[in-house]
Amino acid sequence: MFRKSWLLGLTWVAPLLAHAAVINFEFKFTPYTGDAKEDQVTTVAGTARVFLNKVPLAEQQISAMQVPVVFAGEVAPAVWLPVATAGPRLRKGTNHLRIEFQPTDAKAAYHAQLHWAEVNDQAAADGSTNQSGEGTDQREAKGALVMERDFTADFAADLPWHHYPAVTALGADDKSALLALLQARAQAFQPKFDRIYAALDGVEGVNVAEMRKLGCLDKAYAEGMRVGAPAMDQVGFVLTGQPEVLLQGKGDSLFVVDMAVLRKKITDPHAQECAGLLLGTVYGPRLAAVRDPAGGWKIVY
C-alpha cells in the first residue's frame, strides 16, 4: 500500500491527486494502552462489532498484543475495513460506519483511535501517496465505547433494492416466504452447483472460475456433505431499519452443515480451503433478504 509522506504540505496534496478517482475508503480502529509517540503500543483485549448503515457487518475479537506505531501517531489497526469488501451492503453516496467496542476489562482506562482515508486509483505525481481525505478520531475511554463516522462512497454500485422502503414489520406470510428462500438455498447444494456459483458471482475475493475448475464442492458432495435448512423456530428475523432483513441462526450457524467432512475426508488442503470458503460464504451464519415493491422476497447477500 502506498503511504503518505509528511514532507508534503497539505496545500500540495489536492493538486497532485486532482485527476485521481476514489476507488475505496479505509477505516482502521485500534483500542490501546501506551503512548502513540513511542514505537509500540499494546492493544486492549475485547470485542469489536462493526455496523454499516445500521446493519451488522462483522464481529472481531481483539487480543492484547504489542503493535507498531506506523507513522506520526497512527497506530497499526486491530480492525481494518476497506469498505469495498462490504459489497452490496455499501451504498452509492453517503454511508454510516459504527464501531462498538466492549473491552474485556470494563474498568481499565485506554485510548481508542479511528483512522480513515480515501483510496485513489493512482498515486500522487511524486509517488508519495494514493490516499486523500485522511482523518483521525482519538478518544480516551473506560468501558464500552462507540465510534461513528459518515463517509461517501460514490464508487459503490447503486442497486435498485437500495431504494426500497425499510421493512418495519414481518407477518406470518413474510416469514414463511423467507424460510422458503432458505430451503431453496439449502437445496442448491447439489451437482452442478450452478445456483451456488451464481450466488457467488461478484463476491469480493471469490474466483468462481478457479473454484469451478478445482471442483471442491463436487469433492465435498462426493464425500457425503449435505446442507440442511433450518426450522422456523431456529431462525432469527432481525429488522435493521433498512430494506434488509437479517436471517440468522439462533445457534452458531443458520444452515445445518457437517463441516467435519471437510476436516476429516478432504485431505487436499486447496480443495479444503476452497470448499470452506464457498460454504462459509453461501451458507454462513447470517443472510440478508429484501422485499420488492410487489411483495416478493429475495436474498441479496
C-alpha positions in Angstrom: 0.0 0.0 0.0 1.2 3.5 -0.7 1.9 5.5 2.4 1.9 9.2 2.8 4.9 11.5 3.3 4.5 14.3 5.9 7.1 16.2 3.9 4.3 17.2 1.6 2.3 20.3 2.7 -1.4 19.8 2.7 -1.8 22.5 0.1 0.1 20.3 -2.3 -1.7 17.0 -1.8 -5.0 18.0 -3.5 -3.4 19.3 -6.8 -1.2 16.2 -7.0 -4.3 13.9 -6.7 -6.5 16.2 -8.8 -7.0 13.6 -11.6 -7.3 10.5 -9.3 -10.6 8.7 -8.7 -11.6 7.4 -5.3 -12.0 3.6 -5.5 -12.2 2.7 -1.9 -12.4 4.1 1.6 -10.5 2.6 4.6 -11.2 2.6 8.3 -8.7 1.4 10.9 -9.7 1.0 14.5 -7.4 0.2 17.5 -8.0 0.4 21.2 -4.7 0.5 23.0 -2.7 1.4 26.1 0.7 3.2 26.0 1.9 6.3 24.2 1.4 6.7 20.5 4.5 8.9 20.4 6.6 5.7 21.1 7.4 2.9 18.6 4.9 0.5 20.0 1.6 0.3 22.0 -0.4 -2.5 23.4 -3.9 -3.4 22.1 -6.7 -3.8 24.5 -8.5 -7.2 24.6 -12.2 -7.1 23.8 -14.8 -7.5 21.1 -15.3 -5.0 18.3 -18.6 -5.0 16.4 -18.8 -3.2 13.1 -22.1 -1.9 11.7 -22.5 -0.4 8.2 -25.7 1.6 7.6 -27.1 0.2 10.8 -26.6 -3.4 9.6 -24.2 -5.7 11.4 -21.1 -6.3 9.2 -18.5 -8.0 11.3 -17.5 -9.0 14.8 -13.9 -9.3 15.7 -12.1 -10.5 18.9 -9.1 -8.4 19.7 -6.3 -9.8 21.8 -3.8 -7.8 23.9 -0.5 -7.6 22.0 2.2 -5.2 21.1 1.7 -3.4 17.7 3.8 -0.7 16.0 3.0 2.9 15.7 3.4 3.0 11.9 3.7 6.8 11.3 3.2 10.1 13.1 1.0 8.7 15.9 -1.1 6.4 13.6 -1.3 3.0 15.3 -1.4 -0.3 13.4 -5.0 -1.4 13.1 -6.7 -4.0 15.2 -9.7 -3.8 12.9 -9.1 -2.9 9.3 -12.0 -2.3 6.9 -11.6 -1.4 3.2 -15.3 -0.7 2.7 -15.4 -2.0 -0.9 -15.2 -5.5 0.6 -18.7 -4.9 2.0 -20.1 -5.5 -1.4 -23.9 -4.7 -1.8 -24.1 -3.6 1.8 -22.4 -0.4 0.6 -24.5 2.4 -0.8 -23.5 4.8 -3.5 -23.3 8.2 -1.8 -23.4 8.7 2.0 -22.8 5.7 4.3 -22.5 5.4 8.0 -20.0 3.3 9.9 -20.4 2.4 13.6 -17.9 0.5 15.7 -18.9 -0.7 19.2 -16.1 -1.9 21.4 -16.5 -3.8 24.6 -13.2 -4.3 26.5 -12.7 -7.5 28.5 -11.8 -5.3 31.5 -14.6 -2.8 31.8 -12.8 -0.8 34.5 -9.5 -0.2 32.8 -8.7 3.1 31.0 -7.4 3.0 27.5 -7.1 5.0 24.3 -9.0 4.4 21.1 -8.1 5.5 17.6 -10.3 5.5 14.4 -8.4 6.5 11.3 -9.9 6.9 7.9 -8.8 7.7 4.3 -10.0 7.7 0.7 -8.0 5.3 -1.5 -7.4 6.6 -5.0 -6.7 4.7 -8.2 -3.3 6.4 -8.7 -0.6 7.8 -6.6 0.3 11.4 -6.3 2.7 12.8 -9.0 5.7 12.2 -6.8 4.6 8.7 -5.9 4.2 9.5 -2.2 0.6 8.5 -1.6 -2.6 7.2 -3.1 -4.7 8.4 -0.2 -6.6 11.6 0.4 -9.3 12.9 2.8 -7.5 11.4 5.8 -8.5 12.0 9.4 -8.3 10.6 12.9 -10.7 10.4 15.8 -8.7 9.9 19.0 -10.5 9.1 22.3 -9.9 8.4 26.0 -12.2 5.7 27.2 -13.1 3.3 30.0 -15.6 0.5 29.5 -17.8 0.3 26.4 -17.0 2.7 23.5 -18.9 3.7 20.3 -17.1 5.4 17.4 -19.1 6.6 14.3 -18.3 8.2 11.0 -20.2 9.2 7.9 -18.4 8.7 4.6 -19.0 9.0 0.9 -18.7 6.0 -1.5 -19.5 7.3 -4.9 -17.6 4.3 -6.3 -20.2 1.9 -4.9 -22.9 0.2 -7.1 -26.3 1.8 -7.0 -28.6 -1.2 -6.8 -32.4 -1.0 -7.1 -33.1 -2.6 -3.8 -31.1 0.1 -2.0 -34.0 2.4 -2.7 -36.7 0.0 -1.3 -38.5 1.2 1.8 -37.3 0.0 5.2 -39.1 -3.1 6.4 -40.8 -2.3 9.7 -42.8 -5.4 10.4 -42.9 -9.1 9.3 -46.2 -11.1 9.0 -46.5 -14.8 9.1 -46.6 -14.9 5.3 -43.3 -12.9 5.1 -41.6 -15.4 7.5 -42.9 -18.3 5.5 -41.6 -16.8 2.3 -38.2 -16.1 3.9 -38.0 -19.7 5.2 -38.7 -20.9 1.7 -35.7 -18.9 0.5 -33.5 -20.7 3.0 -34.9 -24.1 1.9 -34.2 -23.2 -1.7 -30.6 -22.1 -0.8 -30.0 -25.4 1.0 -31.4 -27.4 -1.9 -28.9 -25.6 -4.2 -26.1 -27.8 -2.7 -26.1 -30.4 -5.4 -24.2 -31.0 -8.6 -23.6 -29.0 -10.8 -23.9 -26.3 -8.1 -25.0 -23.7 -10.6 -27.1 -21.8 -8.1 -24.3 -21.6 -5.6 -21.8 -20.3 -8.2 -24.4 -17.7 -9.3 -24.8 -16.6 -5.7 -21.0 -16.1 -5.5 -20.7 -14.1 -8.7 -19.2 -10.8 -7.9 -18.4 -11.6 -4.3 -15.1 -9.9 -3.2 -12.2 -12.4 -3.1 -14.0 -15.3 -4.7 -12.8 -16.5 -8.1 -15.7 -18.6 -9.3 -13.9 -19.8 -12.5 -11.0 -21.2 -10.5 -13.2 -22.8 -7.9 -15.3 -24.5 -10.6 -12.1 -25.8 -12.1 -10.9 -27.1 -8.8 -14.3 -28.9 -8.2 -14.1 -28.6 -4.5 -17.8 -28.7 -4.0 -18.1 -31.8 -6.1 -15.5 -33.4 -3.8 -17.3 -32.4 -0.7 -20.6 -33.7 -2.0 -19.0 -37.0 -3.1 -17.6 -37.4 0.5 -21.1 -37.1 1.9 -21.5 -33.5 2.7 -25.1 -32.2 2.6 -26.8 -28.9 3.6 -30.0 -28.7 5.6 -32.3 -25.7 6.0 -33.2 -24.5 9.5 -36.6 -24.9 11.0 -38.7 -21.8 11.6 -38.0 -21.7 15.3 -34.3 -21.8 14.7 -34.3 -18.6 12.6 -33.9 -15.1 14.0 -35.6 -12.4 11.8 -33.8 -9.1 12.5 -35.2 -5.8 11.3 -32.4 -3.3 10.6 -34.3 -0.1 9.8 -33.1 -0.6 6.2 -34.6 -2.6 3.3 -32.6 -5.6 4.5 -34.0 -8.2 6.9 -31.3 -10.3 8.5 -31.8 -14.1 8.8 -29.6 -15.6 11.4 -29.4 -18.8 13.3 -30.3 -18.9 16.9 -27.2 -21.1 17.5 -23.8 -20.9 15.9 -25.0 -21.3 12.3 -28.0 -20.7 10.1 -27.8 -23.8 8.0 -27.1 -27.4 9.0 -23.7 -28.2 7.5 -21.5 -31.1 8.6 -18.2 -29.3 8.3 -16.4 -32.3 9.8 -16.5 -33.8 6.3 -14.0 -31.1 5.2 -11.7 -31.7 8.1 -11.7 -35.5 8.1 -12.4 -36.6 4.5 -10.9 -34.0 2.2 -7.2 -34.2 2.5 -6.2 -31.9 -0.3 -5.6 -28.5 1.5 -6.5 -26.5 -1.6 -9.8 -28.3 -2.0 -10.5 -28.0 1.7 -9.8 -24.3 1.7 -11.9 -23.8 -1.4 -14.9 -25.7 -0.1 -14.7 -24.0 3.2 -14.7 -20.5 1.6 -17.6 -21.3 -0.6 -19.7 -22.9 2.1 -18.9 -20.2 4.6 -20.0 -17.5 2.1 -23.2 -19.1 0.8 -24.2 -21.0 4.0 -22.8 -18.6 6.6 -24.3 -17.7 10.0 -26.3 -14.8 8.5 -28.0 -13.8 5.2 -29.9 -10.7 4.2 -33.1 -10.6 2.2 -35.2 -7.7 0.8 -38.9 -7.3 -0.1 -39.6 -5.8 -3.5 -42.5 -3.5 -4.3 -44.6 -6.4 -5.4 -44.1 -8.1 -2.0 -41.7 -10.8 -3.2 -38.6 -11.7 -1.2 -35.0 -12.4 -2.4 -31.6 -12.9 -0.8 -29.2 -10.1 -1.6 -26.1 -11.1 0.4 
